[in-house]
Amino acid sequence: MAHEYGGQNKQYTGVTGPLSLAEPKQQDLELTEKLVEALQPHNVFESEAELNHRLEVLAKVNELMRSWIKDVSRQKNNIPENLIDTFGGKVFTFGSYRMGVHTKGADIDTLCVAPRHVERSDFFKSFFELLKTQAEVKDLRAVEEAFVPVIKVEFDGIELDMVFARLALPTIPEDINLRDESLLKNLDDKSVRSLNGIRVTDEILHLVPNQENFRMTLRAIKLWAKKKGIYSNALGYLGGVSWAMLVARVCQLYPKAAPATIVHRFFLVYSKWDWPSPVLLKPLDTENKLGYPVWDSRINPADRFHLMPIITPAYPQQNSTYNVTQSTRTIIMDEFLEGLNVVTLIYEGREEWARLFERSDFFHKYKHYIVVKASAEEEDHYLEWKGYVESKIRLLVGNLERNPNIKLAHIMPTSYGPVNESEGQYMCKWFIGLVFGIVYQGAQSGTNVDLTYDIQSFSDVVHKQAIHINLYKEGMKVEIQYVKKKNLCEYVPASILNQGRVKRRERHDSFKNTSGNARRQSTEKGSTGSAASVSAAGKSELDVEQSKVYEAGEEDDTSQESSFDTHPTVVASNGPVTTDSESMQWVSEDPSISAASGGGTGKEEEDLEDKSEHNVGSPSPQDGAQDAASKRPGSPFQNDTPPKKSKDLDQQVPGSPMQVDEKQSSSATTQHLVPPSQQHQPSLSDAATKSIANKHVDHHPSNELSDLSSPQPINSTGFLQPLKNSIKLKLK
């Protein structure tokens, strides 16, 4: 688009003109130098030798690809030898490597392009077998059933993700330009999706005004996102291409700014972005010449339910963030606000860039966690199983989000291996932090939260689909556990937990120093000082308050006691008393059972939740409406979602909707509405309360239930039997 500024007609890319054409100031350049220095310790830059090694690996793979195409041509069509060399074939790179922002040890996304007589089945059979014979190859596995089918391999120490595209051409020219839309004619959907990666990467680079500034800014933002645990497309956060497009849009708005300035503007722009308004690098096409599905909320009703749309610039335009959920969007927005605060302090000279790249205090932020374990008996099986389970965890997060008593489900993208030998060699764990939004039940002492169905339906989908695609092998397991914060040391390496604790203490010291300095300045200037002194005094009070909040959140779990307890206590029934480390546990309303297990009184009960937990943003009423809309027919979030439980209102009886009576084989309960005298206490919206009132929980006697330890036979309805164990919590 051509825009006229200052009497000059210059070409600027983007859906709008720039917000500023200001040249960088000396402070901006100095802060950029400090930013580069701060990035160095995090291995975001590769040495010249490492870059050359990557080029050598890509050259070997390219030669292997061309040789394979010749072999396939000989076997298939009896083509004369003098023509075989003309077919060509080429390996392209895309993603972070092609953009020039890959980190040390990162994998390379590659695209293998072949002529029309080479089939995708050949790629996953004969080329896969050819790779097996190579001495440089390790950890080879194919994921043919993925949305974008891929072969994952480690070749001479470099990890490669290889996708395949078969073009409708008799030969592949050496100088082929994959940005040409005409190449998409007569292609299958999988080839179009495979080509989309390199087409989007090239289009992004074409649309940014200054590629060097773009690359440096993107390196900083990607490192920040990984440190904060919000870098993962599969788990509902943003992937590499989404972060690249967000940075590219800010570069369009500030085309002459230095990287340090762009980082600041990045947080400023997106902390105030009016989601779900889409982020676009160029206007949407007015016509769809080739007829492929294109994202356009003006035309497609389903596209209006996307929560955080970031649209790829290459045809066919798609939303790169369709996995984002209410919880992940809330977490991302909180991090944008925190990032803006930190970078503002950096520009004021009160902080260093290292503060921006501090690791998230995820394991100190919540009181309650769900642990998802994936394990297998053999290494090859484990690699397959780990990737498969990771791709499904967002379904569990979705199930938890729909539970009316859960306000936030925060999944940490990083997986952790075994802490000790007893856990087995081939296993990993993911953690989900929970924030509960309590529904008060009149004069009742607490609320019962049943997570059994949320866990059951997730396990159902994981095992059933694994069996369906022939991925399941003997020994593959998924286990889900509830863990209190104080017991995380049994599941997470001590180095990770201690690192977060040290950062929180440093922050506490910073609060005390800041408040002390401000107080002294205010005292010295006196009450008749200038407006600046009044501001300093107010700031001192705020810092003191922040320090108090921090101290309250840092007290040990077992030392705090309160008459008002807002978190679950897990107690056992129908068998011997169990501990928090059990995979699934029962809860009972029988006071004698609770007392016997020690789960209802004394220091075994959890204390009030951390102040930091309450600081986590919660979805606004508008977000709630969006969440409700996302469950309508046509919503993109209904894919892979297990069927809802029945809502037979005729069988409902008064009582707690989340507590199942052991003596009733199939019962449902209704939720008491909040009385006027308790309107000041936290409660859900009317719509949420109605959904609770209509909730129906299927229940079976314990001796008829199956176990979760391994996949169960699929019944006549096509789903696994209910679980023998369950997670039921008591919120007081």
N, C-alpha and C positions, 0 to 999 in steps of 0.2 A: 504494500500500500504506500502511496506517495503522500507525504505530509509536508506542509510548508511551515518553516519556523524561522523567525528573524529575517524574513525577506528572501530566504534561500529555499530552494526546492530540493530536498534530499530524500532518498529512499530509506525508510525505516520499516522493519518488519514488525508484525504483530497485528492484533485486532484493533488496537488503538495506537495513538502516537506516544512518544516518550513522556514521562512525567517530569524529567529533568535532563537537560543537556549540559549540566555543569561539569567542568573539568575537575579532576581530583585535586584536593588541597595537599599541602605538605604533610599535615597530620594523617590524611588518608594513606599516603604513600608509606609513611613510617609505620602505621598500624598494619599495613599489608606485609611489610618486611617482618614484623613481629609475628604475624599470622603464619607465614611460611616457616619461621623458626619453631613455632609451637606445633606445627604439623610433623616436623622431622622425627621426633621420638616415636611416633605412632606408625612407622613403616608405610606411609602412604606414597613414598617415592621409591622406585627401583633404581638400582645401579645400572651402568652402561652394560656390564657383563650379563646381568639378568635380562635386560631388554633384548640383547643379542641372542641369548639362549631361547627366548620365546620365538624370535624370528626363525631360528633353526628348526624348532619343533613344528611351526606352522608350515615351513617349506617341506618337511618330511611328510606331514599329513596330506598336504596338497598333492605331492607326487604319488603317495599311496592311493589317493582318491582317483587320480587320472588313470593309474594302472588298473585299478578295479573296474572302472568304466570300460576299459578296453577288453578285459576278460569277460565281462557281462555281454558285451557286443559280440564277441566271438561265439559264445555259447548260445545266444538267443537267435540270431538272424542269419548266421552263416555269411556274414558280410566279408567282402574281400579285404585282405590284409592292408592293401594300400589305402583303404578308406577309413580304417579303424582309427588311425591317428588324427583324423579330422574332427572327430566328435567332440573332443575337448572335455570340459568339466573343471570346476574351480571351487576352492574353499575360500569363503569370505569370513571376515570377523565382524562382530557387532557388539553392542552393549558397552560396558565400561572400557574394555580394551580399545575398541575402535574410537571411542571418544577421547582416549588418552588420559583417563582418570583411574585406571586400575591400580590397586594397591599391591604391595609385595606379597607374593604367594597366591594372588587371586586367580580364579579360573578364567578361561577364555571362552566366550560364546562364539561358536563357529557355525556357518551355514554351508552345506555341501550342495552345490547346484549341478544337476545332471540333465542330459537331453531327454527327449520324450520317450525313448524306447527303454529307459531304465526305470524300473518300478520301485515304489517305496518298500515293497516286500523284499526286494533284492538288497536294499540298504540294511534292513534289519536282520537279514539272514547271511548272505554271502559276504557283505562288507564287515558285519559283526564277527564272522568266523575268521576273516582275514586279519582283523585287529587282534584276535586271540593269539595268532601265530607270531606277533611282533614281540621282540625281546624287551622293548621299552614300555610295554603296556602293563598296567596294574589297575586293579579295582574297576574292571570293565563290567558294565551292566546296561541293559536296554530298558527304557520305559516307553513301550510302544503304545500303551493305552492312554497316555497323557493327552491333555488338550492340545499341546504341541509335542508330538512324539520326539524323543531325544535318546541319544546314546551318550552315557557318561563314562569317561575314561580318564585315567592318569597316564599321560604319554611322556616318558622321560622326565618325570618330576613335575610336569605341568598338567593341571586338571583342565579337561576340555568338555564342554557341553555341545554335542554335535547334533544339529537338526538337518532335515533333508527337504529339498524342494526339487520337483521335477517340472521343468519348463516345457511349454508346448513348442519347442524348437528342435530341429533336427541336429543342430550343433550348438555349442556354447562358445561364442566369441571370447577372446582373451580380454577385450576391452568393453565387455558388456556393462551397461549402466542399469542397475536394478531399481533406480528411482523412476524409470519409465513405466507408467501405469499400463501401457499396452501389453507388457509382459504378463500381466495377471489374467489375460483372456484365456478361457478354457482350462483353468487350473482347478484342481480339487481344493476343498476348504483347508485341508492340512498344509498343503503347499503354500497357500496364500498366507496362513498364519505364520508359517516358518519364514517366508520372505518378509513379513511385516517387521521383524526385529531389525534387520539391516536397513530397511526403508525408513523406519522411524528414526534410527540413529543418524543416518545421513541427513534427514530432513531437519532434525534438531540442530545439527552443526551448521546447516545452511541458513537457519533462521536467527542465529545469535549474532549480534553485531561485532563482538570481539571474542574470538575463540579462546585466546589465552586467559583472559579474565574469567570467562565462563568456566574453563577447566579448573582454575585455582579455587574459585568459589565453590564449585561442585565437590571438589575434594574435601573442603572444610565441612560442607553440609552433610555429605555422606558419612564422614567420620563422626560428626555430632549425632546423626540419626542412629548409627550403630551403637554408640556409647549409651544412648538413651533408650535403646531397646525398641525402636519404632521402625526398623528397617527389615521388612519381610512382607512380600506380596502374598505369599501362601498363607500367612497367619493373620491377614486382615489389615496390615499396615501398608506402607508404601514400598515398592520395589525400586531398583536402580533407575529404571526408565522414568518412573513417576517423579522421583527427586530431581532427575535431570531436567524434566519439563518445567517443574516449579522454578528451578534456578534460571532456566532459559527465559522464562516469562519476565522475571525481575531484571535480567540483563537487557531485555527489550525495553523495559520501562526506564532504565538508567544506562543508556548505551555507552557513556563515557566514564562511568564511575570505576573506581579501583575495587579490587576484590573485597577489601575490608568493608568498604561502603556498601557493596552489594550484599554482603552477609548481614549487615545491620538492616538494610531495606528488606531483605528476604523475610526476616522475622516480623518486621513492621507490617508488611503487606499481608502475610498469611495469618497473623494473629487477629487481623481485622477482616479477613475475607468472608464474604457473605455466602457460605455454603448453603445449599448445594449449587450455587452458580458455578458453571464449569470454568476450568482454567484452559484457555485456548492459546496456541501459538500462532494460529492463523485462522481466518474465518472458515466456517464450515462450508463445504461444497454445496452449491445450489442445486446440482443435479447429480444423480447416481448413474453414470453411463454404463458401468459393468454389472450393476445389480447386486453387488455384495452388501451384506448387512452393514449399515453405517450408524454410528451413534448420533442421535439428534432428538433431544427431548421435545422439540416442537412437533415432531411427527410420531415418534415411538412412545406410547404411554409407559412402557416398562422402564425406559431410560429416565423417567421423572422420579423414580424411586431410589436412584443412586445417591448415596449420602455425600460423597466427596469426589465428584467427577473431575478427572484430569485427562484430557482428550488427546490422543496421539495425532500428530500433524499429517501423517502420510495416509493416503487412501488405501484401504477403507478405514476411516477414522473409528477408533474404539476407545472405550473408557478403560484406562489402565488400572483403575482402583475399584473395580466392581466387588472386590472382597471386603472392602471396608465396612465395619459394623458400627453400631452406636457407641460401644465401648472403645473401640480402637480410634474412632474419630475424636471422642472426648479426650483420650490420652494424648493424641497427636496435638490437639489444640492447646492442651495444658503445657505441653513441651514448647510450643511456639511462643506462648506468653512468657514462660520461664527463660527461653532463649533471648527474647527481646530485652528482658530485664538485665540479663548478664551482659549482652553486647552493649547496651546503653551504659552500664557501669564501666565497661572497657573503654568506651569513647570518652568517658569522664575521667579516665585515669585512675579509677578506684579498683579495678580488677585487671587480671592478665588473661590472655587467650586460653591458657591452660584450664581456667575455670569452666569455659564453655564445653570442654571435652572430658569433663569428669564423668565417670561411670554412673549410671542410674542407681539410686538406692532402693531398687525394687524389693529386695529381701528385708528391708527395714520399713517399708511403706505401709504394709498391710498386716493385719492380725491373723488372717485366714487364707490358706492356700489349698489349691487342688493340685496334686502331682499326677502327671500322666507318664507312665513307664512303658517303654517299648523294648522288648528283648527277644533274642533268638539264640539258638544253640550254635550256629555256624556263622562265620564272618560274612560270607557271601549273602546268606539269607538276611543277616542283620542289616547290611547296607540297603538292601531292597526294602526291608520292613520299615526301617527308620524313615526313609524318604516318603514312603506311602503313608505312614501314620501322621507325619508332619503335615502332609497335604490335607488331612482330614480334621486336624485339631480345631480349625475354625468352626466346624460343625458343633463341637462340644461347647465352644465359647458362645455360639448362637443359642444353644439350648439353655445355657446358664443365664444369658441375657433375658430370655423369655420368662424365666422364673420371676414371679412378681415380688419376691423378697430380696432379689439381687439387684443392686443399683449399678454395679460396675464389675466386669470380669476382665482383668488385665492379664493377657498372656505375654510372657517373656519369650522372645524369639530364640534366644540362646538355649541350646540343650546342654545338659551336663551328664557326664559319664558316672560310673560307679564310684562311690566314696570309699568302699571297702570291698574285699574279695568276695564276701558273702552275697553281694548283689549280682555277681556274675560278670563275665568279661564283656559280653556283647549286649549291652543295654545302655539306654540313655533316658533322661528325664526332662520333661518340660513342666514349668510352673505357671499356675494361674492364680493371681491375687484377687481376692473377693472383697467387695464392699457391700454390706447389707443395708437395704432400706427397709426398716422394720414397719410392718403393718400392725398397729396396736389393736388388741381385741378387747376393748372395754376394760373391765376390772380384772381380766385374766392376767396372770403373772408373766406371760411371755408368748412367743410365737414359735410354732414348730415348723421347721423348714425341711422338706423332703427333697433331696437331690437324686433319689433313686432313678426316677424315670429319665431325668436329664442324662445320667450316666448310662443307663440301659440303652436308650435309643442311639447314643453315640457308639457304644460297643457293638450294637446290632449292625449299624451301617458299615463300620470298619471291617468286621469279620465277614459279613455277607458279601460285600463288594470284593474283598480280597479273594474269597473262594470263587466268586463269579469270574474274575479275570485270571484265575489260576496262579495267583501270586502267593497264596497261603502255603506255608510249609510247616511240617511238624516242628513244634517247639516255639513257634512265633506266638508272642503273648502281648496283650495290652492290659495294664493294671492301672486303676484310678484310685487315689487315696486322698483323704482329707488330712491336712497337717496344720498344726498351730505354728505361729511364728517362732515360739520358743523352742520348737523341736526341729527347726530347719537344719540344725547342725548335723543331723543324721542323714540328710539328703544332699546337702550342698557343701562343696569344699570349704574348709575354714578360711582359706585365703580370700575367697569371694565375700564371705560374710564379714570378715574383719576389715576388708577394704572399705565396704560401705559404712561400717561403724566409725572408722577413722575419719572419713569425709564428713560425717555428721558432727563429730566432735570439733573438727576444724571450723565448720560453719558456725557452731555454737560459740567458739572462741572469737570468731570474726564479729558475731553479733554483739558480744560483750565489749570488745574493743571499740566498735563503732559507737555504741551507746555511751560508753565512758567518755570518749573524745567529744562527742556532741554535747554531753552534759557539762563538761568543763568549759567548752567554748561558750555555752549559754550563760554559765555562772559568771565568767570573766566579763562578759559584755554587759550583764545586768539587765534589769527589767526595762530600762529606758533605752535600750539599744535599738538598732535599725530593724526593718522588716526581716532582714536576713537572719538576725539573731532569733527572732520569733520562729522562723522556719526551722532553725537548727534545734530549738527547744522542742518543737513539735516532732521533729525527726527523732530526737532522743527518746521521747515517750514511745514512739512507734517501735524503735529498735528494742527498747526494754520489753515491750509487749511480745515482740517476735522471740526474744530470748526466753521469755516465760513459756511460750508455746513450745519452743524447742525442748526446754528442760522437761516439760510435762510429757512430751512424746518419747524422751529417752529413758525414762524410768524403767527399771526391770519389770518384766511381766509378773513375776511372782511377788513383787513387793507392793504392787498397787491393789487396793481393794475398794470396791464401791458398792453402795446399796442399789445402784441402778446399773445392771449389766446388760450390754447391748450385743453380746456375741454368743455364738453357739457353744454349748458344752456337749461333748459326745459321750454318751453313756451306753452301756451294753444291756441287752436283754436276750431271752431265748437261748441262753448258754452261758459259758464262763465269761468273766469280765475280761474285756479286751483293752488294748492300749491304742494310743493315737496312731501308731505305726501300722495298724491293721488296714488292709485294703478297703474293706467296707464294714460299717458298723451299724448296729441297731440302736434305736432310741426308744425309751418307754416312758409313759406318763405315771407309772407306778412309783410313788415316793420311796417305797422300800427298796426298789431296784436301784433308783437313782442314788440313794444314800449308800447302798452297798458298794456301788461302783465308784463312789467318791466324785461323781460328775456334777453334783448339784450344789455343793456347798464348799466353803473354805477356799483355800488357795488353788484348788484344782479348777475352779471356775476362772474363765478369762476376765481380765479387767476391761475398763473402758477402752475403746479403740483409740489408736494414735491420733494426735492432732493432724499429722500429715495425711492420714487416711481421709479425714473430713475435708482437707484442702484439695482433694482430687475433684475435678469438675464433674458435675452431673448433668445429664442431658436436660435441656430446657423443655418447656411444654411443647415448643415447636418441634424439638427433636423427638419427643414422644409421639407426636402426630405422625412424624415421618416414619418412626418405627412401626406404628400401626399400619401405615400405608404400605410398608414394605412387605407385609404379610398377605396382601391382597393377591388375587390371581393376576398373573403376569409379572409379579415382582421377580427381579433377578435373584433375590435371596431365597426363593423357595426351592431352588435346585438343590438336590441331595439332602433336603430336609426330611427327617423321618416323619411318618404320619402322626397327626395329633391324636391324643387320647380322646375317647368318646365323651360326650357331654350329656349324659342321660339325666336330665333334670328330675325325672320322676323318682329316681332312686336316691336322691340327695336327702341327707338328714342334717339337722343343726350340729355344729361342732367346728373344730379346726380343719381348714381345707388341706393343711399340709401334714396332718397327723393321721396315720392309718390305724384303725382299730384292729388289733390282732384277731379278734373273734369274729369279724365280719369279712366274708370272702370277697365281697364287692360292694363298696360303699363310697359315698362322696359326701362332702360336708360343705357348709356355706360359711362365709366369712362375716363376722359381726362388723358392722360399719362403725366408724369412729364416732363416739357420742360428742355432742356439742361441748361438753366440759373439757374435752381433750383435744379440741381443734388446734391448740397451739403446738401439739406434739407432731413429729414428722409422720406423714401418711402418704399413701399413693393417691393418684388422681381417681376421679369417679370411674373412668373407663377401666383403669387397672383393678379397682375394687370389684367392679362387675365381673371382670375376667376371673378374679379369685372366686367369687361366688359361684361361678359356673364351672369351676375346675373339678374334674373327676379323676380320681386316682384308682387305677386298677390294683387289686391286692390279691395275693395268693398265699395259702398256708406255706410256712417255711419248708415243710417236707416235700412240697411239690415244686420247689424252685430249683433252677439249675445254677451252676457256678460260673464265674467270670474267668476262671483261670485259663480256659482254652475255648476256642470256637465251639458252639453247640450245634446240634442238628437243626436245620431249618424246618419249622413246622409247616402246616398246610397253608398258613397265611403268608408264608414267605419270609417270616422274621424269626429271630432267635427267641428262645424261651426267656421269661423274666429271670432276673438275677436272684440267687439265693441270699446274697449279701446286699446291704444297702447303705446309703449315707443319709442319716436323718439327724438334724441338728436342733438344739433347743436354744432359741434366742430369748434372753431375759432382759 
